[in-house]
Amino acid sequence: MKILNILLISGFLISLSADYVQKSPNVILDTKTNFLWQDTKDVSSKKRNFSEALSYCKSLELDGIKGWELPNMKKLFTIVDTKKYNPTIDKSFKHIAPDTHWTSREFGNGAIDEAYTITFQTGSFYRRSKLETYYLRCVKEI
């Protein structure tokens, strides 16, 4: 629980100073974190299970840019705007699904096969079965 509190606080502080720039037709740059974010129709129209989400980001090439990944909780939370509700994401992003998105953070508790998600309706974290399907937004650190 302590780690979630730290993530929430650090994500909140980063999101207060976020500045987004359209880098290319399908990519947004957060100039405060130097993260590139996928902003394609797939973000708001395609759901995948956890394994598919990892593979999708790993093989993604957008506007000539390779090396994408499924974001961890801290990275994904940097684009959550805690001052907004439904969706809790900046309007700089064109493609928004105010719903549950995968993070790469797995829940390591024995036989439970779960990973953490963030919902862009409220900005909340949840644990979900890796077999369920949710949205995703890939990230690349530059």
C-alpha positions in Angstrom: 0.0 0.0 0.0 2.9 2.3 0.8 4.2 2.0 -2.8 0.8 2.9 -4.2 0.7 6.0 -2.1 4.2 7.0 -3.3 3.1 6.4 -6.9 0.0 8.5 -6.5 1.8 11.4 -5.0 4.7 11.4 -7.5 2.2 11.0 -10.4 0.1 13.8 -9.0 3.1 16.1 -8.8 4.3 15.2 -12.3 0.8 15.7 -13.8 0.6 19.2 -12.3 3.5 20.3 -14.6 2.8 18.1 -17.6 3.2 19.8 -21.0 2.1 17.9 -24.1 3.2 18.5 -27.7 2.0 16.7 -30.8 5.3 15.1 -32.1 3.8 13.4 -35.1 0.3 12.4 -36.3 0.2 9.4 -33.9 2.6 10.4 -31.1 2.4 12.9 -28.2 5.5 14.1 -26.3 5.3 14.9 -22.6 8.1 17.5 -22.4 8.2 17.2 -18.6 8.9 13.4 -18.5 10.3 12.9 -22.0 7.8 10.2 -22.6 6.4 9.6 -26.0 2.8 8.4 -25.9 0.8 6.5 -28.5 -2.2 8.4 -29.7 -3.9 6.3 -32.3 -7.4 5.0 -32.9 -6.3 1.6 -31.4 -6.0 3.3 -28.0 -9.8 3.9 -27.8 -11.1 1.1 -29.9 -9.1 -2.1 -29.3 -9.1 -4.2 -26.1 -6.4 -6.9 -25.4 -5.5 -9.3 -22.7 -2.3 -8.7 -20.7 -0.1 -10.9 -22.8 -1.5 -9.4 -26.1 -0.9 -5.9 -24.7 2.7 -6.6 -23.9 3.3 -8.1 -27.4 1.4 -5.3 -29.1 3.6 -2.5 -27.5 6.8 -4.4 -28.1 6.1 -4.8 -31.8 4.6 -1.3 -32.3 6.1 1.1 -34.8 4.5 4.5 -35.0 5.6 7.2 -37.5 9.0 5.4 -37.8 9.5 5.2 -34.1 10.2 1.7 -32.6 11.0 0.6 -29.0 7.6 1.0 -27.4 6.5 -0.7 -24.2 3.5 -1.2 -22.0 3.8 1.5 -19.3 4.4 0.7 -15.7 2.0 2.2 -13.1 4.1 5.2 -12.4 4.5 6.1 -16.1 0.9 5.6 -17.0 -0.2 7.7 -13.9 1.8 10.7 -15.3 -0.9 11.3 -17.8 -3.7 11.1 -15.3 -5.1 14.5 -14.5 -6.3 14.3 -11.0 -8.3 17.5 -11.4 -10.5 16.0 -14.0 -13.1 13.3 -14.1 -14.3 11.1 -16.9 -11.9 11.3 -18.5 -9.0 12.0 -16.2 -6.6 12.7 -19.1 -5.5 15.9 -20.8 -7.4 17.0 -23.9 -4.1 17.0 -25.9 -4.8 13.3 -26.5 -7.2 12.8 -29.4 -8.0 9.2 -28.8 -9.4 8.6 -25.3 -11.1 5.6 -23.7 -12.3 6.7 -20.3 -12.1 3.1 -19.2 -9.6 0.6 -17.8 -6.0 0.5 -19.2 -3.3 -2.1 -18.6 0.0 -1.3 -16.9 3.0 -3.6 -17.1 3.0 -4.1 -13.3 2.1 -7.6 -12.4 0.6 -8.6 -9.1 3.0 -11.1 -7.6 1.0 -13.1 -5.1 1.6 -16.8 -5.7 -0.9 -18.4 -8.1 -2.9 -15.3 -8.7 -2.4 -14.2 -12.3 -3.2 -10.5 -12.2 -1.8 -7.2 -13.2 -2.5 -3.6 -12.3 -4.7 -1.3 -14.3 -5.7 2.3 -14.2 -9.1 3.6 -15.2 -9.2 6.9 -17.0 -12.7 7.5 -15.8 -11.5 8.2 -12.2 -7.7 7.8 -12.3 -7.9 4.8 -9.9 -5.7 1.7 -9.7 -7.1 -1.9 -9.8 -5.8 -5.5 -10.0 -7.3 -7.4 -12.8 -7.0 -10.9 -14.2 -4.5 -11.1 -17.1 -7.1 -13.0 -19.2 -9.6 -10.1 -19.2 -9.3 -7.5 -22.0 -8.7 -3.8 -21.5 -7.4 -0.8 -23.4 -3.8 0.1 -23.5 -1.6 3.1 -24.5 2.0 2.4 -25.3 4.9 4.6 -24.1 8.5 5.2 -25.2 11.1 6.9 -23.0 13.4 9.2 -24.8 
